Amino acid sequence: MTRITVPVSHPKEVEMLAEGGAGEFYCGYVPPEWLERYGGAFWLNRRGPVAGNLLQRDDVSLLAERSHTRGIPVYVTFNAPYYTPEQQEFLLPLVGRLAEESGIDGVIVSDVGFLVELRRALPGLPVHASSVMASLNPGMVDFLTDLGANRVIFPRSLGIADISALCAAAAGRLETEAFVMNEGCVFEEGYCMTTHRSVGALCVQLPDVPHRVLPLTPDAAASLGGEDRQPAREMMGAFRDWVWFQNGCGNSVTDRGIPNGPCGLCALYDLAATGVTSLKISGRSSSGIRKLSSLRMVRLVLDLVEVGASREEAAREAVAIRDTPEFCNAGYMCYYRERAS
């Protein structure tokens, strides 16, 4: 049975999300010592140093205790793109204390070197390969298996056919996880070596940054010749629209409180058929209400699939509970364009 992996940022959210059908939790933890050493310059994970993160280890312990009471495992993100040797030396004992004293069930990492060091220092602790590792092909699945990873989290840029092939490659060796809701980055995170700290969310603001379109080939130069720059303007206009959809449709919600934005609800029938182990809802820094609303939508459609709904029936229900057919029909919110109509 496919599990729903849900973000959590405070112990008080556990009961609400467990009742909503969460199968796993993941959270961030940034201790005061990290902030004293690095301030906001080096993010410990892919969220800012404070928002969406737990700041006290006692809170991690309480979160794990409350989750385990309900039979739900907890994974902690250490998924910065890379850590320096000094940072790894600081983090290894910290992860050890989280595992041995706070009772976490595993960690999520992006830095291959850190994964190797974790395997040496804590061989019994499950390690998940973050989507930031950009695991895009079966060779990467083999590589992670050899390194001792326990799960591969697929980048949201992959389609259903790609995920199906990688789940087959991972079968019997690695658990698998795919995005289903709310992740809004417009680029492939595995190729991003920066954070939003210095220049803000440049990827989101890109269409409004003063720019010129430069031809890379003679044919392209010909198409941009003279005064006709319309194709370039149309391309940037389409990109601006896509960014708006990927950024939660302007971080909006419907009149019923349903969050708009990236979504794979109507592809859940096909996703379940791939054999993927877990489905990920993004948004550690989101409100508890947004997390719960997202979880309820995924739970409802996944339950339909698991009791035998057809591909078309599941897709129709997904579009109906969203109640924003104009956004669904645009196709810009979709993780998986192979959705049923």
C-alpha positions in Angstrom: 0.0 0.0 0.0 1.3 3.4 -0.9 2.2 5.7 2.0 1.6 9.5 2.1 4.7 11.4 3.3 3.7 14.6 5.0 5.7 17.7 6.2 5.5 18.6 9.8 7.1 21.6 11.6 5.8 21.3 15.2 4.8 18.5 17.5 1.3 19.9 17.9 0.6 19.1 14.2 1.1 15.4 14.6 -2.3 14.4 15.9 -4.1 16.4 13.3 -2.1 15.0 10.4 -2.1 11.5 11.7 -5.9 11.6 11.8 -5.9 12.9 8.3 -4.1 9.8 7.0 -0.4 10.6 7.1 1.8 7.5 6.6 5.2 9.1 7.3 6.5 12.5 8.5 9.5 14.5 7.5 10.8 17.6 9.2 13.8 20.0 9.4 16.0 20.6 12.4 18.3 23.6 12.8 20.0 23.7 16.2 21.1 27.0 17.8 24.8 25.9 17.4 24.4 25.8 13.7 23.0 29.3 13.6 25.8 30.6 15.9 28.4 29.1 13.6 26.9 30.1 10.2 24.1 32.5 10.8 21.8 32.5 7.8 24.7 32.2 5.3 24.7 28.4 5.0 21.3 26.7 5.1 21.4 23.4 6.9 18.6 22.1 4.6 16.6 23.3 1.6 14.5 25.6 3.7 15.6 28.8 5.3 17.3 28.6 8.7 14.2 29.2 10.7 10.9 29.0 8.8 9.6 25.4 8.7 12.3 24.0 10.9 12.4 22.8 14.5 15.0 24.7 16.5 15.1 22.6 19.7 16.1 18.9 19.9 13.4 18.4 22.6 10.8 19.3 20.0 12.2 16.6 17.7 12.1 14.1 20.5 8.5 15.1 21.3 7.5 14.9 17.6 9.0 11.5 17.3 7.4 10.2 20.5 3.9 11.4 19.4 4.4 10.0 15.9 5.5 6.6 17.1 2.5 6.4 19.4 0.5 6.4 16.2 2.8 4.1 14.3 4.2 6.8 12.0 8.0 7.1 11.3 9.8 10.4 11.3 12.6 11.4 8.9 14.8 14.6 9.3 16.1 16.6 6.3 19.8 17.2 5.9 19.5 18.0 2.2 21.7 21.0 1.6 23.4 20.5 -1.8 26.7 20.1 -0.1 28.5 20.3 3.3 32.1 21.3 3.9 34.3 18.7 5.9 34.0 21.0 8.9 30.2 21.0 8.6 30.1 17.2 8.2 32.2 16.9 11.4 29.6 19.0 13.2 26.6 17.2 11.8 27.6 13.6 12.2 27.3 13.5 16.1 24.2 15.7 15.9 22.5 13.1 13.6 23.7 10.4 16.0 22.0 12.1 19.0 18.8 12.5 17.0 18.8 8.8 16.2 19.9 7.4 19.6 18.3 9.9 22.0 15.4 11.5 20.0 14.3 8.4 18.2 14.1 9.6 14.6 13.7 6.9 12.0 16.1 8.1 9.3 17.5 11.1 7.5 17.1 12.6 4.0 20.4 13.8 2.4 21.6 15.3 -0.9 25.4 15.4 -0.5 26.9 12.1 -1.6 30.0 12.6 0.6 27.8 13.1 3.6 25.8 10.0 2.7 29.0 8.0 2.7 30.1 9.4 6.0 26.7 8.6 7.6 26.9 5.0 6.4 30.3 4.7 8.1 29.3 6.4 11.3 25.7 5.2 11.7 25.4 2.0 9.5 22.0 1.1 11.0 20.3 4.5 10.3 18.1 4.5 7.2 19.2 7.2 4.7 17.0 8.5 1.9 18.4 10.1 -1.2 16.8 13.6 -1.6 15.3 14.7 -4.9 18.1 17.2 -4.8 20.4 14.3 -5.8 18.7 14.4 -9.3 18.2 10.6 -9.6 17.1 10.6 -13.2 18.1 7.2 -14.5 18.7 3.5 -13.5 22.4 4.1 -13.2 21.8 6.5 -10.3 19.6 3.8 -8.7 22.5 1.3 -8.9 24.9 4.0 -7.5 22.6 4.7 -4.5 22.1 1.0 -3.8 25.9 0.5 -3.8 26.3 3.5 -1.4 23.8 1.9 1.1 20.9 4.3 0.6 17.5 3.0 1.7 15.2 5.1 -0.5 15.4 7.3 -3.6 13.2 10.4 -3.9 12.5 11.1 -7.5 12.8 14.7 -8.9 9.5 16.2 -9.7 10.6 16.8 -13.3 10.2 13.0 -14.1 7.1 11.8 -15.8 5.0 8.7 -15.1 6.9 6.5 -17.6 10.3 7.6 -16.1 9.1 6.8 -12.5 7.7 3.4 -13.6 11.1 2.5 -15.1 13.0 3.7 -12.0 10.6 1.9 -9.6 11.3 -1.3 -11.6 15.0 -0.7 -11.4 14.8 -0.1 -7.6 12.4 -3.0 -6.9 13.7 -5.2 -4.0 16.6 -2.8 -3.4 15.4 0.7 -2.6 12.1 2.2 -1.5 10.9 4.9 -3.8 9.1 8.3 -3.4 7.5 10.7 -5.8 6.0 14.2 -5.5 2.3 14.6 -5.5 1.6 18.1 -4.2 2.8 21.6 -3.5 6.5 21.7 -4.5 6.9 24.9 -6.5 10.5 25.2 -7.7 10.5 26.0 -11.4 14.0 24.5 -12.1 15.6 21.1 -11.5 16.8 21.4 -7.9 19.6 18.9 -8.4 21.4 21.4 -10.6 20.9 24.4 -8.2 23.9 25.2 -6.0 22.4 28.2 -4.4 19.7 29.3 -1.9 17.2 32.1 -1.9 19.2 33.9 0.8 21.3 36.3 -1.2 19.1 37.3 -4.1 15.7 36.0 -3.1 13.8 33.5 -5.2 15.5 34.6 -8.4 14.0 31.6 -10.3 10.5 32.9 -9.5 11.4 36.5 -10.3 13.3 35.7 -13.5 10.7 37.0 -15.9 10.8 40.4 -14.3 14.6 40.7 -14.3 15.8 43.0 -17.1 17.1 40.7 -19.8 18.0 40.3 -23.5 17.4 37.2 -25.7 20.6 36.3 -27.5 20.6 33.9 -30.4 22.8 30.8 -30.0 22.7 29.6 -33.6 22.5 31.2 -37.1 18.9 29.9 -37.5 17.9 31.3 -34.1 19.5 34.6 -35.1 17.5 34.7 -38.3 14.3 34.1 -36.3 15.1 37.0 -34.0 16.2 39.3 -36.8 15.0 42.8 -37.5 12.4 44.3 -35.2 10.4 41.1 -34.7 11.1 40.0 -31.2 7.6 38.6 -30.7 8.6 34.9 -30.4 10.9 35.8 -27.5 8.3 37.9 -25.8 5.7 35.1 -26.2 8.2 32.6 -24.8 8.9 34.8 -21.7 5.2 35.4 -21.3 4.5 31.7 -21.2 7.3 31.2 -18.7 5.8 33.9 -16.5 2.5 32.1 -16.5 4.1 28.8 -15.7 6.1 30.4 -12.8 2.8 31.8 -11.4 1.1 28.4 -11.5 4.2 26.7 -10.0 4.3 29.2 -7.2 1.0 28.1 -5.8 -1.0 30.2 -8.3 0.2 33.3 -6.5 0.1 31.4 -3.2 -3.7 31.4 -3.4 -6.5 29.2 -2.0 -10.0 28.5 -3.2 -13.1 29.7 -1.5 -13.2 26.3 0.2 -9.7 26.8 1.5 -8.1 24.3 -0.9 -4.5 25.3 -1.8 -3.8 26.0 -5.5 -0.5 25.0 -7.1 1.6 22.0 -8.3 -0.4 18.8 -8.1 -0.4 15.2 -9.2 -3.9 14.2 -7.9 -5.4 13.2 -11.2 -2.3 11.0 -11.9 -2.6 9.0 -8.7 -4.0 5.9 -10.5 -1.0 5.8 -12.7 1.4 6.7 -9.9 0.1 3.8 -7.7 0.5 1.5 -10.7 4.2 2.3 -10.9 4.7 0.6 -7.5 6.1 3.8 -5.9 6.4 3.3 -2.2 5.5 6.8 -0.9 3.9 10.0 -2.2 5.3 13.3 -1.0 3.4 16.4 -0.1 5.8 19.4 0.1 5.6 22.5 2.3 7.4 22.3 5.6 6.9 26.0 6.1 3.2 26.0 5.2 0.5 26.4 7.7 -1.0 23.4 9.4 -4.3 24.0 7.6 -2.6 23.9 4.2 -0.8 20.7 5.1 -4.0 19.1 6.3 -6.1 20.2 3.3 -3.4 18.9 0.9 -3.3 15.6 2.8 -7.1 15.1 2.8 -7.2 15.6 -1.0 -4.4 13.0 -1.6 -5.9 10.6 0.9 -9.4 10.9 -0.7 -8.2 10.1 -4.2 -5.7 7.5 -3.2 -8.4 5.7 -1.2 -10.6 5.6 -4.3 -7.8 4.1 -6.3 -7.1 1.5 -3.7 -10.7 0.3 -3.6 -10.8 -0.2 -7.3 -11.8 3.1 -9.0 -10.9 3.3 -12.7 -8.2 5.7 -14.0 -10.9 8.0 -15.4 -13.0 7.9 -12.2 -10.0 8.8 -10.0 -9.1 11.7 -12.3 -12.6 13.1 -12.4 -12.8 13.1 -8.6 -9.4 14.8 -8.4 -10.5 17.6 -10.6 -13.9 17.9 -8.8 -12.4 18.2 -5.3 -10.0 20.9 -6.6 -12.9 22.8 -8.0 -10.7 25.0 -10.2 -11.2 23.4 -13.7 -9.7 26.5 -15.3 -6.4 25.9 -13.5 -6.5 22.1 -14.1 -7.3 22.6 -17.8 -4.4 25.0 -18.2 -2.0 22.1 -17.5 0.5 24.3 -15.8 -0.2 23.0 -12.3 0.4 19.4 -13.3 3.4 17.4 -12.2 2.4 14.6 -14.6 0.9 15.6 -18.0 -0.1 12.0 -18.7 -3.1 12.5 -16.5 -6.4 10.9 -17.5 -9.2 13.3 -18.6 
